[in-house]
Amino acid sequence: MYPCVFFESHILRKTEKPLLRKLRRPAAFLLALLLIIGIIAGIAFLVIPALADAIEVVAKGITGLINQLNTMDESEFAGHPLGSLILGIDWDEILVSLQNWFQREWRPIVENIFSVIGTLIGGIADFFLSFVFAVYILFSKEKLKRQMSRLIRAWIPESFGNWLIYAASVACTTSQNFISRQSIEAVILGSLCMVGMLIL
């Protein structure tokens, strides 16, 4: 969690009090969590109203079209684009076919619905378990790092062990720089798109 690392490196950095030093990581974690929740809430605040407006515009258009078609007689409706095609459709036959299809397929549909619900519940449970493990690793990363280094040096030849530790360090630094730069680029592009949409 790179925001946590950023906050931890800037909050109470020069303090010498042991209690305040122990509170640095929990405070940084809470700030990072609030920042992420705030970003998600901000995106939802921008997207959901626009999505609701778009749905409302589409619904009004469909309602207006239906009302317009209801006021037409058959000759006017036949002159409407696709009117003759719609008039030539046997709607009773289509309705009977749909009823027969639903009577045959209702059991697989219900099973698929329950399968989707089970998958959703499982995904939520996996998210919370992953979150708990991530928090544990975040708060114990120095201890886990020392234990892994001791394990590598105890069971792996020294030259290969040193190379493995160096490779892991380089991979961590490279991935951290990549994610931070991609995040900055995403923020810049998102801000430009938001400004453009607000202008239009």
Backbone as JSON, one array per atom type, in Angstrom:
{
  "sequence": "MYPCVFFESHILRKTEKPLLRKLRRPAAFLLALLLIIGIIAGIAFLVIPALADAIEVVAKGITGLINQLNTMDESEFAGHPLGSLILGIDWDEILVSLQNWFQREWRPIVENIFSVIGTLIGGIADFFLSFVFAVYILFSKEKLKRQMSRLIRAWIPESFGNWLIYAASVACTTSQNFISRQSIEAVILGSLCMVGMLIL",
  "N": [[0.86, -1.18, 0.0], [1.18, 1.78, -1.2], [0.42, 4.52, -0.65], [0.35, 4.36, 2.14], [3.03, 3.94, 2.79], [4.03, 6.38, 1.92], [2.74, 8.24, 3.66], [3.7, 7.29, 6.07], [6.4, 7.86, 5.89], [6.39, 10.58, 6.14], [4.96, 11.42, 8.34], [5.4, 12.47, 11.61], [8.18, 12.24, 11.45], [10.58, 13.07, 12.61], [10.34, 12.65, 15.26], [11.29, 11.54, 18.54], [10.07, 10.16, 20.51], [9.1, 7.07, 21.82], [6.42, 6.12, 21.91], [5.05, 7.73, 20.06], [6.45, 7.04, 17.76], [5.65, 4.41, 17.48], [3.04, 4.84, 16.84], [3.1, 5.82, 14.31], [2.82, 4.1, 12.03], [0.14, 2.92, 12.32], [-1.32, 5.35, 12.17], [-0.57, 6.26, 9.63], [-1.6, 4.18, 8.1], [-4.38, 4.45, 8.56], [-4.8, 7.01, 7.46], [-4.11, 6.5, 4.78], [-6.08, 4.63, 4.15], [-8.39, 6.19, 4.48], [-7.89, 8.02, 2.44], [-8.04, 6.39, 0.12], [-10.71, 5.51, 0.32], [-11.95, 8.0, 0.13], [-11.23, 8.72, -2.51], [-12.58, 6.73, -3.98], [-15.2, 7.33, -3.2], [-15.41, 9.92, -4.26], [-15.17, 9.41, -7.02], [-17.46, 7.84, -7.35], [-19.34, 9.77, -6.68], [-19.12, 11.47, -8.83], [-19.65, 9.8, -11.03], [-22.05, 8.29, -10.61], [-24.31, 10.18, -10.47], [-24.16, 11.17, -13.15], [-24.58, 8.81, -14.58], [-27.18, 8.21, -13.71], [-28.54, 10.41, -14.8], [-28.17, 9.89, -17.52], [-29.6, 7.46, -17.8], [-32.12, 8.43, -17.16], [-32.57, 10.21, -19.31], [-32.62, 8.38, -21.46], [-34.82, 6.81, -20.67], [-36.87, 8.75, -20.74], [-36.85, 9.31, -23.47], [-37.62, 6.82, -24.55], [-40.16, 6.56, -23.37], [-41.45, 8.81, -24.47], [-41.4, 8.06, -27.17], [-43.03, 5.75, -27.11], [-45.46, 6.87, -26.28], [-45.92, 8.51, -28.47], [-46.24, 6.57, -30.49], [-48.54, 5.33, -29.56], [-50.5, 7.21, -30.07], [-50.83, 7.09, -32.78], [-52.61, 5.95, -35.68], [-53.15, 2.85, -37.52], [-52.39, 3.23, -40.2], [-50.74, 5.49, -40.11], [-48.78, 4.48, -38.41], [-47.74, 2.48, -40.02], [-46.39, 3.99, -41.88], [-44.27, 4.86, -40.44], [-40.73, 4.6, -39.73], [-39.62, 1.28, -39.91], [-42.17, 0.54, -39.23], [-43.96, -1.04, -40.8], [-42.64, -3.45, -40.68], [-42.8, -4.07, -37.94], [-45.56, -4.29, -37.67], [-45.97, -6.57, -39.11], [-45.12, -8.62, -37.49], [-45.88, -11.51, -35.62], [-47.01, -11.18, -32.64], [-48.34, -12.65, -30.7], [-47.52, -15.28, -31.18], [-44.81, -15.02, -30.6], [-44.96, -14.4, -27.87], [-46.06, -16.78, -26.86], [-43.97, -18.51, -27.51], [-41.93, -17.47, -25.87], [-43.03, -17.98, -23.34], [-43.1, -20.79, -23.38], [-40.35, -21.29, -23.62], [-39.41, -20.22, -21.2], [-40.68, -21.92, -19.38], [-39.3, -24.26, -19.9], [-36.66, -23.56, -19.31], [-36.48, -22.43, -16.79], [-35.43, -23.59, -14.49], [-32.53, -23.94, -14.95], [-31.99, -21.17, -15.12], [-32.62, -20.19, -12.55], [-30.73, -21.67, -11.11], [-28.38, -20.57, -12.15], [-28.64, -17.97, -11.22], [-28.45, -18.34, -8.43], [-25.87, -19.35, -8.42], [-24.39, -17.13, -9.26], [-24.92, -15.41, -7.1], [-23.7, -16.88, -5.04], [-21.05, -16.83, -5.94], [-20.58, -14.09, -5.76], [-20.82, -13.65, -2.98], [-18.72, -15.28, -2.11], [-16.59, -13.89, -3.3], [-16.69, -11.48, -1.87], [-16.1, -12.44, 0.71], [-13.51, -13.46, 0.23], [-12.24, -11.05, -0.34], [-12.3, -9.69, 2.16], [-10.8, -11.48, 3.73], [-8.35, -11.36, 2.36], [-7.8, -8.68, 2.78], [-7.41, -8.63, 5.56], [-5.11, -10.27, 5.79], [-3.37, -8.68, 4.28], [-3.18, -6.37, 5.87], [-2.01, -7.49, 8.15], [0.48, -8.32, 7.09], [1.45, -5.84, 6.33], [1.78, -4.49, 8.78], [3.68, -6.07, 9.94], [5.92, -6.18, 8.38], [8.72, -5.68, 8.58], [9.56, -7.62, 10.44], [8.81, -9.98, 9.1], [10.44, -9.7, 6.87], [13.02, -9.92, 8.02], [12.88, -12.55, 8.99], [12.53, -13.99, 6.59], [14.94, -13.39, 5.27], [16.8, -14.58, 7.02], [15.98, -17.22, 6.76], [16.55, -17.71, 4.05], [19.35, -17.38, 4.04], [20.05, -19.44, 5.69], [19.28, -21.85, 4.45], [19.89, -21.77, 1.75], [22.52, -21.63, -0.64], [25.18, -19.21, -0.18], [25.94, -17.36, -2.27], [23.86, -17.6, -4.17], [21.73, -17.02, -2.5], [22.25, -14.33, -1.76], [22.0, -13.17, -4.3], [19.3, -13.71, -4.77], [18.02, -12.21, -2.77], [18.83, -9.67, -3.58], [17.61, -9.56, -6.13], [14.92, -9.68, -5.42], [14.7, -7.26, -4.04], [15.24, -5.4, -6.1], [13.09, -5.99, -7.8], [10.95, -5.24, -6.17], [11.42, -2.45, -5.84], [11.28, -1.63, -8.52], [8.63, -2.34, -9.28], [7.23, -0.75, -7.46], [7.95, 1.85, -8.32], [6.89, 1.76, -10.89], [4.1, 1.41, -10.44], [3.52, 3.74, -8.99], [4.11, 5.75, -10.89], [2.3, 5.08, -12.92], [-0.06, 5.52, -11.51], [0.08, 8.29, -11.08], [-0.03, 9.13, -13.75], [-2.6, 8.19, -14.4], [-4.16, 9.79, -12.7], [-3.64, 12.33, -13.79], [-4.65, 12.04, -16.44], [-7.31, 11.4, -15.85], [-8.11, 13.76, -14.53], [-7.88, 15.61, -16.63], [-9.83, 14.58, -18.4], [-12.1, 14.92, -16.79], [-12.19, 17.72, -16.52], [-12.58, 18.39, -19.21], [-15.1, 17.18, -19.7], [-16.68, 18.65, -17.91], [-16.49, 21.18, -19.04], [-17.73, 20.76, -21.5]],
  "CA": [[0.0, 0.0, 0.0], [2.14, 2.85, -1.35], [0.05, 5.71, 0.14], [0.73, 4.14, 3.53], [4.47, 4.19, 2.86], [4.23, 7.83, 1.78], [2.35, 8.9, 4.9], [4.59, 6.86, 7.17], [7.7, 8.53, 5.74], [6.26, 12.02, 6.34], [4.27, 11.73, 9.6], [6.21, 12.36, 12.83], [9.43, 11.64, 11.0], [11.71, 13.48, 13.46], [10.06, 12.45, 16.68], [12.12, 10.58, 19.25], [9.26, 9.5, 21.53], [8.76, 5.7, 21.38], [4.98, 5.94, 21.7], [4.69, 8.37, 18.8], [7.03, 6.26, 16.67], [4.8, 3.23, 17.28], [1.76, 5.26, 16.26], [3.27, 6.31, 12.95], [2.26, 3.18, 11.02], [-1.33, 2.91, 12.36], [-1.85, 6.62, 11.67], [-0.37, 6.27, 8.18], [-2.56, 3.22, 7.51], [-5.71, 5.07, 8.6], [-4.84, 8.09, 6.47], [-4.13, 5.9, 3.45], [-7.4, 4.02, 3.97], [-9.33, 7.29, 4.27], [-7.62, 8.58, 1.12], [-8.59, 5.48, -0.89], [-12.18, 5.58, 0.42], [-12.34, 9.3, -0.41], [-11.12, 8.69, -3.97], [-13.69, 5.91, -4.49], [-16.44, 8.1, -3.01], [-15.41, 11.01, -5.22], [-15.49, 8.86, -8.34], [-18.88, 7.47, -7.34], [-20.12, 11.02, -6.66], [-19.12, 12.02, -10.18], [-20.15, 8.87, -12.05], [-23.43, 7.83, -10.39], [-25.3, 11.15, -10.98], [-24.14, 11.21, -14.61], [-25.24, 7.59, -15.05], [-28.62, 8.35, -13.46], [-29.06, 11.35, -15.79], [-28.21, 9.2, -18.82], [-30.73, 6.53, -17.76], [-33.35, 9.23, -17.19], [-32.75, 10.69, -20.68], [-33.04, 7.24, -22.28], [-36.19, 6.44, -20.28], [-37.79, 9.76, -21.27], [-36.94, 9.12, -24.91], [-38.43, 5.63, -24.83], [-41.54, 6.88, -22.99], [-42.0, 9.71, -25.48], [-41.63, 7.29, -28.4], [-44.2, 4.89, -26.89], [-46.65, 7.73, -26.29], [-46.15, 8.93, -29.86], [-46.77, 5.44, -31.24], [-49.9, 5.04, -29.1], [-51.44, 8.17, -30.67], [-50.91, 6.86, -34.22], [-53.43, 4.84, -36.16], [-52.36, 1.82, -38.2], [-51.8, 3.75, -41.44], [-49.6, 6.35, -39.73], [-47.73, 3.64, -37.86], [-47.1, 1.77, -41.13], [-45.48, 4.91, -42.53], [-43.14, 5.11, -39.54], [-39.6, 3.69, -39.99], [-39.78, -0.07, -39.37], [-43.54, 0.31, -38.81], [-44.53, -2.19, -41.49], [-41.99, -4.67, -40.17], [-43.35, -4.35, -36.62], [-46.94, -4.73, -37.84], [-45.97, -7.92, -39.68], [-44.68, -9.6, -36.5], [-46.94, -12.19, -34.87], [-46.61, -11.02, -31.24], [-48.9, -13.76, -29.9], [-46.64, -16.44, -31.34], [-43.57, -14.74, -29.86], [-45.27, -14.52, -26.45], [-46.19, -18.21, -26.55], [-42.62, -19.09, -27.57], [-41.22, -17.05, -24.67], [-43.58, -18.72, -22.21], [-42.61, -22.18, -23.46], [-38.91, -21.29, -23.33], [-39.22, -20.0, -19.77], [-41.09, -23.13, -18.68], [-38.24, -25.25, -20.06], [-35.35, -23.1, -18.87], [-36.5, -21.67, -15.53], [-34.55, -24.21, -13.49], [-31.14, -23.47, -15.12], [-31.88, -19.73, -14.83], [-32.55, -20.05, -11.09], [-29.44, -22.2, -10.67], [-27.35, -19.58, -12.5], [-28.79, -16.83, -10.3], [-27.85, -18.73, -7.15], [-24.43, -19.48, -8.62], [-23.84, -15.76, -9.27], [-24.98, -14.91, -5.73], [-22.65, -17.57, -4.28], [-19.75, -16.29, -6.36], [-20.45, -12.74, -5.2], [-20.56, -13.78, -1.54], [-17.36, -15.8, -1.99], [-15.66, -12.81, -3.61], [-16.66, -10.55, -0.73], [-15.36, -13.1, 1.8], [-12.09, -13.47, -0.16], [-11.72, -9.68, -0.21], [-12.05, -9.38, 3.57], [-9.66, -12.29, 4.19], [-7.15, -10.78, 1.76], [-7.55, -7.4, 3.46], [-6.85, -8.93, 6.88], [-3.74, -10.72, 5.58], [-2.56, -7.55, 3.83], [-2.93, -5.53, 7.04], [-1.04, -8.19, 9.0], [1.79, -8.24, 6.45], [1.88, -4.45, 6.35], [2.21, -4.11, 10.12], [4.77, -6.95, 10.38], [6.79, -6.4, 7.22], [10.13, -5.77, 8.97], [9.77, -8.92, 11.06], [8.74, -10.99, 8.04], [11.63, -9.54, 6.05], [14.16, -10.5, 8.74], [12.72, -14.01, 9.03], [12.79, -14.54, 5.26], [16.38, -13.28, 5.01], [17.48, -15.62, 7.81], [15.65, -18.51, 6.17], [17.3, -17.86, 2.8], [20.77, -17.56, 4.33], [20.25, -20.71, 6.39], [18.98, -23.03, 3.64], [20.3, -21.57, 0.36], [23.93, -21.2, -0.73], [25.32, -17.78, 0.08], [25.95, -16.55, -3.49], [22.52, -17.59, -4.73], [20.87, -16.32, -1.55], [22.46, -12.89, -1.92], [21.39, -12.77, -5.57], [17.84, -13.77, -4.62], [17.61, -11.03, -1.98], [19.02, -8.48, -4.44], [16.59, -9.59, -7.18], [13.63, -9.32, -4.8], [14.75, -5.83, -3.75], [15.11, -4.67, -7.36], [11.72, -6.18, -8.28], [10.07, -4.42, -5.32], [11.62, -1.05, -6.18], [10.79, -1.39, -9.88], [7.16, -2.38, -9.28], [6.75, 0.42, -6.74], [8.08, 3.01, -9.19], [5.96, 1.61, -12.01], [2.73, 1.66, -9.98], [3.39, 5.15, -8.62], [4.06, 6.56, -12.1], [1.02, 4.8, -13.57], [-1.1, 6.19, -10.74], [0.16, 9.72, -11.4], [-0.54, 9.31, -15.11], [-4.06, 8.0, -14.36], [-4.75, 10.99, -12.08], [-3.55, 13.43, -14.75], [-5.6, 11.81, -17.53], [-8.66, 11.52, -15.29], [-8.39, 15.18, -14.28], [-8.1, 16.25, -17.92], [-11.13, 14.15, -18.89], [-13.13, 15.54, -15.97], [-12.27, 19.13, -16.9], [-13.2, 18.44, -20.53], [-16.53, 16.88, -19.58], [-17.36, 19.78, -17.24], [-16.57, 22.29, -20.01], [-18.74, 20.42, -22.51]],
  "C": [[0.9, 1.23, 0.0], [1.71, 4.14, -0.68], [0.44, 5.57, 1.61], [2.22, 4.41, 3.73], [4.75, 5.68, 2.78], [3.89, 8.54, 3.08], [3.3, 8.54, 6.04], [5.94, 7.56, 7.1], [7.62, 10.03, 6.0], [5.61, 12.39, 7.68], [5.23, 11.49, 10.77], [7.58, 11.76, 12.52], [10.58, 11.92, 11.95], [11.46, 13.25, 14.94], [10.97, 11.39, 17.28], [11.33, 9.83, 20.32], [8.83, 8.11, 21.04], [7.28, 5.51, 21.09], [4.54, 6.54, 20.36], [5.26, 7.61, 17.6], [6.2, 5.0, 16.4], [3.46, 3.59, 16.64], [1.88, 5.72, 14.82], [2.58, 5.4, 11.94], [0.74, 3.07, 11.12], [-1.94, 4.21, 11.82], [-1.7, 6.71, 10.15], [-1.36, 5.33, 7.49], [-3.96, 3.82, 7.47], [-5.84, 6.19, 7.57], [-4.9, 7.55, 5.05], [-5.49, 5.28, 3.15], [-8.46, 5.1, 3.72], [-9.14, 7.93, 2.9], [-8.23, 7.71, 0.02], [-10.12, 5.52, -0.88], [-12.68, 6.91, -0.15], [-12.27, 9.34, -1.93], [-12.28, 7.89, -4.58], [-15.01, 6.66, -4.36], [-16.53, 9.26, -4.0], [-15.75, 10.54, -6.63], [-16.96, 8.48, -8.42], [-19.76, 8.72, -7.37], [-20.18, 11.66, -8.04], [-19.82, 11.12, -11.18], [-21.63, 8.56, -11.87], [-24.46, 8.87, -10.82], [-25.34, 11.23, -12.5], [-24.82, 9.98, -15.2], [-26.74, 7.67, -14.85], [-29.25, 9.31, -14.47], [-29.17, 10.69, -17.17], [-29.38, 8.22, -18.88], [-32.05, 7.28, -17.84], [-33.63, 9.75, -18.6], [-33.24, 9.57, -21.59], [-34.48, 6.84, -21.96], [-37.2, 7.44, -20.81], [-37.95, 9.62, -22.78], [-37.81, 7.94, -25.28], [-39.9, 5.9, -24.51], [-42.19, 7.79, -24.01], [-42.3, 8.98, -26.79], [-42.87, 6.4, -28.27], [-45.48, 5.71, -26.92], [-46.98, 8.2, -27.7], [-46.74, 7.8, -30.68], [-48.2, 5.12, -30.84], [-50.93, 5.98, -29.73], [-51.61, 7.96, -32.17], [-51.95, 5.8, -34.53], [-52.56, 3.91, -37.0], [-51.7, 2.34, -39.46], [-50.6, 4.66, -41.14], [-48.44, 5.52, -39.2], [-47.0, 2.88, -38.97], [-46.13, 2.68, -41.87], [-44.27, 5.26, -41.69], [-42.0, 4.18, -39.9], [-39.75, 2.38, -39.21], [-41.21, -0.37, -38.92], [-44.16, -0.9, -39.47], [-43.93, -3.5, -41.01], [-42.56, -5.06, -38.82], [-44.78, -4.86, -36.73], [-47.01, -6.16, -38.38], [-45.54, -9.0, -38.7], [-45.89, -10.18, -35.77], [-46.54, -12.19, -33.39], [-47.17, -12.13, -30.37], [-48.02, -14.99, -29.98], [-45.33, -16.25, -30.56], [-43.81, -14.88, -28.36], [-45.4, -15.97, -26.03], [-44.82, -18.89, -26.55], [-41.81, -18.73, -26.33], [-41.72, -17.8, -23.44], [-43.09, -20.16, -22.2], [-41.13, -22.27, -23.14], [-38.66, -21.12, -21.84], [-39.62, -21.23, -18.96], [-40.03, -24.22, -18.78], [-36.96, -24.85, -19.33], [-35.35, -22.43, -17.5], [-35.57, -22.26, -14.49], [-33.09, -23.83, -13.71], [-30.97, -21.98, -14.82], [-31.77, -19.5, -13.33], [-31.22, -20.55, -10.56], [-28.31, -21.21, -10.98], [-27.42, -18.36, -11.58], [-28.15, -17.15, -8.95], [-26.34, -18.89, -7.26], [-23.76, -18.11, -8.61], [-23.83, -15.18, -7.86], [-23.89, -15.55, -4.87], [-21.27, -17.07, -4.65], [-19.51, -14.9, -5.79], [-20.13, -12.79, -3.71], [-19.14, -14.29, -1.31], [-16.32, -14.74, -2.29], [-15.55, -11.81, -2.49], [-15.86, -11.14, 0.43], [-13.86, -13.14, 1.49], [-11.47, -12.08, -0.01], [-11.39, -9.36, 1.24], [-10.89, -10.2, 4.12], [-8.35, -11.74, 3.63], [-6.78, -9.46, 2.44], [-6.91, -7.63, 4.82], [-5.4, -9.37, 6.75], [-2.84, -9.57, 5.14], [-2.22, -6.61, 4.98], [-1.89, -6.17, 7.95], [0.37, -8.09, 8.41], [2.33, -6.82, 6.5], [2.44, -4.06, 7.71], [3.4, -4.95, 10.61], [5.82, -7.13, 9.29], [8.27, -6.49, 7.6], [10.46, -7.13, 9.58], [9.76, -10.02, 10.02], [9.97, -10.92, 7.13], [12.85, -10.15, 6.71], [14.07, -12.02, 8.75], [13.0, -14.63, 7.67], [14.28, -14.48, 4.91], [17.16, -14.35, 5.77], [17.21, -17.0, 7.23], [16.43, -18.75, 4.88], [18.77, -18.13, 3.08], [21.05, -18.88, 5.03], [20.13, -21.92, 5.46], [19.43, -22.93, 2.18], [21.77, -21.17, 0.35], [24.07, -19.69, -0.74], [25.24, -16.95, -1.19], [24.54, -16.46, -4.1], [21.54, -16.87, -3.81], [21.0, -14.81, -1.65], [21.84, -12.38, -3.22], [19.86, -12.74, -5.47], [17.31, -12.56, -3.85], [17.73, -9.76, -2.81], [17.93, -8.42, -5.52], [15.22, -9.19, -6.61], [13.59, -7.83, -4.49], [14.56, -5.0, -5.01], [13.68, -4.78, -7.89], [10.74, -5.32, -7.48], [10.18, -2.95, -5.69], [11.05, -0.72, -7.55], [9.27, -1.38, -9.93], [6.57, -1.17, -8.55], [6.83, 1.67, -7.61], [7.09, 2.95, -10.35], [4.53, 1.96, -11.58], [2.54, 3.13, -9.63], [3.3, 6.03, -9.86], [2.77, 6.32, -12.87], [-0.12, 5.48, -12.83], [-1.11, 7.7, -11.02], [-0.39, 9.99, -12.8], [-2.06, 9.17, -15.15], [-4.75, 9.22, -13.76], [-4.74, 12.16, -13.06], [-4.58, 13.26, -15.86], [-7.05, 11.93, -17.04], [-9.05, 12.95, -15.03], [-8.66, 15.91, -15.59], [-9.47, 15.87, -18.5], [-12.26, 14.8, -18.1], [-13.31, 17.01, -16.34], [-12.94, 19.28, -18.27], [-14.69, 18.17, -20.49], [-17.29, 18.01, -18.9], [-17.49, 20.97, -18.18], [-17.66, 22.02, -21.03], [-20.12, 20.3, -21.88]]
}
